[in-house]
Amino acid sequence: MKKPKNPFLFHRLGVSYTISAVIMTVTAISLTLVAASYAYQIMEQQRGATEFDVAKESFLSFNDALENIAWKPQARRSARFTVNYGQLDLMPNMDLKINVTDYSGAAYSNSTGYVVYRTKTRYVNFGEAYQSYFLGDSGTLSTGAGSYGRGSIEQKLGWVYITLSYGVRAMKASTIETTQGTVRINNVDIWIIRLSITKFSTNIGDFDLKAKCLDVTTYTRAGPGGNGYNVLNKQCNIAVQLGNNPLDMATIELDGDKVVFNFVVATVQVIV
């Protein structure tokens, strides 16, 4: 004998199939959205990392441009920057103090600017407290050839920073004998690139970072009588304090009876 069909069971089976289909569809859509979101995040991270590398190269180009015009009043050059995943800050005030120890009055002090690119560690991550230099080194005083620029990469508190600042170079430039030939005078030149940034600014997008040499000025320190300092211990010690950087010192050997110090300052305007 045939059992009668149960219409309610049939309808329940149909509903079950429908619910399963809906669940599968929702699950598929959710997985697609998650995958798309993940792919977008990966793409954004790659773009941010690429921008960081390009920004570092732009800093090198800008440094080349700036050092090319630094000692040529009214000369100007620029470098292109593209910043969408970070920001480029122009920083106006960092203390610069130079002192020739043991030679009273042989000193120079002023403020100088520096340039910072920053981006979040979601795009670039070297590890907390990471620091390295891609231009120059940690020293702020040089007695030889090379770049005045100091390009560093530093990570702290969820940010990675590229910083460009400028140090000081010092060297014995010449030895002059007086007409009687009884006194030898050493000239020590201290070369300074000072960045003139009038105010803090944050810059995003595509732009040119411009450098213009406003002037080159020499400040001479020749002792109380103006005829040179008496040489002490056949040397001079020069100390540089640049912002929060450690005090940097160098010794220059002297072979004269007197010494004159020339602080040669190139003031370079930096604007966007």
C-alpha positions as CSV (number, residue, x, y, z in Angstrom):
1,M,0.0,0.0,0.0
2,K,1.4,3.4,-1.1
3,K,2.1,6.0,1.6
4,P,0.6,9.4,0.9
5,K,2.9,12.1,0.0
6,N,3.5,14.7,2.7
7,P,3.2,18.2,1.1
8,F,4.7,19.9,4.1
9,L,7.8,17.8,3.9
10,F,8.1,18.7,0.2
11,H,7.9,22.4,0.9
12,R,10.4,22.1,3.8
13,L,12.9,20.5,1.4
14,G,12.4,23.3,-1.1
15,V,12.9,26.0,1.5
16,S,16.0,24.1,2.7
17,Y,17.5,24.2,-0.8
18,T,16.6,27.9,-1.2
19,I,18.3,28.8,2.2
20,S,21.4,26.8,1.2
21,A,21.6,28.6,-2.0
22,V,21.3,32.0,-0.3
23,I,23.9,31.0,2.3
24,M,26.3,29.9,-0.5
25,T,25.7,33.1,-2.5
26,V,26.3,35.3,0.6
27,T,29.4,33.3,1.5
28,A,30.8,33.6,-2.0
29,I,30.1,37.4,-2.1
30,S,31.7,37.8,1.3
31,L,34.8,35.9,0.3
32,T,35.0,37.9,-2.9
33,L,34.8,41.2,-0.9
34,V,37.4,40.0,1.6
35,A,39.7,38.9,-1.2
36,A,39.2,42.2,-3.0
37,S,39.8,44.2,0.2
38,Y,42.9,42.2,0.9
39,A,44.2,42.6,-2.7
40,Y,43.5,46.4,-2.5
41,Q,45.4,46.6,0.8
42,I,48.4,44.8,-0.7
43,M,48.3,47.0,-3.7
44,E,48.2,50.1,-1.5
45,Q,51.1,48.8,0.5
46,Q,53.1,48.2,-2.7
47,R,52.3,51.7,-3.9
48,G,53.3,53.2,-0.6
49,A,56.6,51.3,-0.5
50,T,57.3,52.3,-4.1
51,E,56.6,56.0,-3.2
52,F,59.1,55.7,-0.3
53,D,61.9,54.5,-2.7
54,V,61.1,57.2,-5.2
55,A,61.1,59.8,-2.5
56,K,64.6,58.7,-1.4
57,E,65.8,59.1,-5.0
58,S,64.1,62.6,-5.2
59,F,66.0,63.6,-2.1
60,L,69.3,62.6,-3.8
61,S,68.3,64.6,-6.9
62,F,67.4,67.6,-4.7
63,N,70.7,67.4,-2.9
64,D,72.6,67.4,-6.2
65,A,70.6,70.4,-7.3
66,L,71.1,72.3,-4.1
67,E,74.8,71.7,-3.8
68,N,75.2,72.7,-7.5
69,I,73.8,76.2,-6.8
70,A,74.7,76.7,-3.1
71,W,77.8,78.9,-3.8
72,K,76.3,80.8,-6.8
73,P,74.1,83.7,-5.7
74,Q,70.7,83.9,-7.4
75,A,71.2,80.4,-9.0
76,R,68.2,78.1,-8.6
77,R,67.3,74.5,-9.4
78,S,64.6,72.0,-8.3
79,A,63.7,68.4,-8.0
80,R,60.3,66.7,-8.6
81,F,58.5,64.9,-5.7
82,T,55.3,62.8,-5.8
83,V,53.8,62.3,-2.4
84,N,50.4,60.6,-1.9
85,Y,51.0,58.0,0.8
86,G,53.0,60.2,3.1
87,Q,53.8,63.9,3.5
88,L,56.8,66.2,2.9
89,D,57.4,68.7,5.7
90,L,59.6,71.8,5.4
91,M,61.0,72.5,8.9
92,P,62.3,76.0,9.5
93,N,64.2,76.1,12.8
94,M,67.1,74.0,13.9
95,D,69.9,75.6,15.9
96,L,73.4,75.6,14.4
97,K,76.3,76.5,16.6
98,I,80.0,76.5,15.6
99,N,82.8,77.3,18.0
100,V,86.6,77.2,17.6
101,T,87.6,76.2,21.1
102,D,90.5,78.1,22.8
103,Y,90.1,81.0,20.3
104,S,87.8,83.5,21.9
105,G,85.2,85.0,19.6
106,A,85.9,82.5,16.8
107,A,82.3,81.3,16.6
108,Y,79.1,81.4,14.5
109,S,75.5,80.7,15.4
110,N,72.2,80.8,13.5
111,S,69.2,78.7,12.7
112,T,68.9,76.5,9.7
113,G,66.1,74.4,8.1
114,Y,65.7,70.8,7.1
115,V,63.4,68.7,5.0
116,V,61.4,65.6,6.2
117,Y,59.4,63.0,4.3
118,R,57.3,60.7,6.5
119,T,55.0,57.8,5.9
120,K,53.2,55.2,8.1
121,T,54.8,51.8,8.9
122,R,51.9,50.1,7.1
123,Y,53.7,51.0,3.9
124,V,57.4,50.7,4.9
125,N,58.6,48.9,8.0
126,F,62.3,48.5,9.0
127,G,61.7,47.8,12.7
128,E,61.4,50.2,15.7
129,A,64.5,52.3,16.4
130,Y,65.9,51.6,13.0
131,Q,68.3,54.3,11.6
132,S,70.6,54.4,8.6
133,Y,72.2,56.9,6.2
134,F,71.9,56.9,2.4
135,L,73.7,60.2,2.1
136,G,76.7,61.2,4.3
137,D,76.8,59.8,7.9
138,S,75.9,60.7,11.4
139,G,78.7,63.3,11.6
140,T,77.9,67.0,11.3
141,L,81.4,68.2,10.7
142,S,83.8,67.1,7.9
143,T,87.4,68.1,7.2
144,G,87.5,66.5,3.7
145,A,85.6,66.3,0.4
146,G,82.2,64.9,0.0
147,S,78.6,65.9,0.2
148,Y,77.4,68.5,2.7
149,G,74.1,66.7,2.8
150,R,73.1,64.2,5.5
151,G,70.2,61.9,4.4
152,S,68.9,59.6,7.0
153,I,66.1,57.0,7.4
154,E,64.7,56.5,10.8
155,Q,61.7,54.6,12.2
156,K,59.9,55.5,15.4
157,L,56.4,55.4,16.9
158,G,54.6,54.0,13.8
159,W,56.3,56.4,11.3
160,V,59.3,56.1,9.0
161,Y,61.2,59.3,8.3
162,I,63.6,60.5,5.5
163,T,65.4,63.5,6.7
164,L,67.7,65.8,4.7
165,S,69.9,68.3,6.6
166,Y,73.3,70.0,6.0
167,G,76.5,69.8,7.9
168,V,79.6,71.9,8.1
169,R,83.0,71.5,6.4
170,A,86.3,72.9,7.7
171,M,89.8,73.0,6.4
172,K,93.1,74.9,6.4
173,A,92.8,76.9,3.2
174,S,96.1,78.7,2.9
175,T,99.3,80.0,4.7
176,I,100.3,83.5,4.0
177,E,103.6,85.1,4.9
178,T,103.8,88.8,5.8
179,T,105.9,91.0,3.5
180,Q,108.8,90.9,5.9
181,G,108.5,87.1,5.9
182,T,108.6,87.0,9.7
183,V,105.0,85.9,10.4
184,R,103.1,83.1,8.8
185,I,99.3,83.4,8.9
186,N,97.1,80.3,8.5
187,N,93.6,80.8,7.0
188,V,91.0,78.2,8.2
189,D,87.8,78.2,6.1
190,I,84.6,76.9,7.7
191,W,81.9,76.3,5.0
192,I,78.2,76.3,5.9
193,I,75.1,75.6,3.8
194,R,72.2,77.2,5.7
195,L,68.7,76.4,4.6
196,S,66.3,79.3,4.7
197,I,62.8,78.0,5.3
198,T,60.5,80.8,6.5
199,K,57.7,78.7,8.0
200,F,56.6,75.1,8.6
201,S,54.6,73.6,5.8
202,T,53.2,70.1,4.9
203,N,53.1,69.2,1.2
204,I,51.2,66.4,-0.5
205,G,50.7,65.6,-4.2
206,D,53.0,66.3,-7.2
207,F,55.3,69.3,-6.8
208,D,58.8,70.7,-7.4
209,L,61.0,71.3,-4.4
210,K,63.0,74.4,-5.3
211,A,66.4,75.7,-4.0
212,K,67.7,79.2,-4.7
213,C,71.0,80.6,-3.4
214,L,70.1,84.0,-1.8
215,D,73.7,85.0,-1.0
216,V,77.1,83.8,0.1
217,T,78.6,85.8,3.0
218,T,82.0,85.5,4.7
219,Y,82.4,86.3,8.4
220,T,86.0,86.7,9.4
221,R,87.3,86.2,12.9
222,A,90.9,87.5,13.2
223,G,91.4,88.0,17.0
224,P,91.2,91.0,19.2
225,G,93.6,93.1,17.2
226,G,92.3,92.0,13.8
227,N,95.7,90.6,12.8
228,G,95.0,87.0,13.6
229,Y,95.0,84.8,16.7
230,N,98.2,83.5,18.1
231,V,98.4,79.8,17.2
232,L,98.0,77.6,20.2
233,N,99.6,74.1,20.3
234,K,99.9,74.1,16.5
235,Q,96.2,73.3,16.1
236,C,92.6,74.4,16.4
237,N,89.6,72.4,17.6
238,I,86.3,73.1,15.9
239,A,83.0,72.0,17.5
240,V,79.6,71.8,15.8
241,Q,76.2,71.5,17.4
242,L,73.4,70.9,14.9
243,G,70.0,70.7,16.5
244,N,69.7,67.6,18.7
245,N,72.6,65.8,17.0
246,P,75.6,64.8,19.2
247,L,78.3,67.4,19.4
248,D,80.8,66.8,16.6
249,M,84.5,67.9,16.9
250,A,87.5,67.9,14.6
251,T,91.1,69.0,15.0
252,I,93.0,70.9,12.2
253,E,96.8,71.1,12.3
254,L,98.3,74.5,11.9
255,D,101.8,75.5,10.9
256,G,101.7,79.2,11.2
257,D,102.3,81.8,13.9
258,K,98.8,83.3,13.6
259,V,95.5,82.0,12.4
260,V,92.4,83.6,10.9
261,F,89.0,81.9,10.7
262,N,86.6,82.5,7.9
263,F,83.0,81.4,8.3
264,V,81.7,81.2,4.7
265,V,77.9,80.9,4.7
266,A,75.7,80.1,1.7
267,T,72.1,80.9,2.5
268,V,69.8,78.7,0.3
269,Q,66.0,79.3,0.2
270,V,64.0,76.1,0.0
271,I,60.3,76.4,-1.1
272,V,57.6,74.4,-2.8
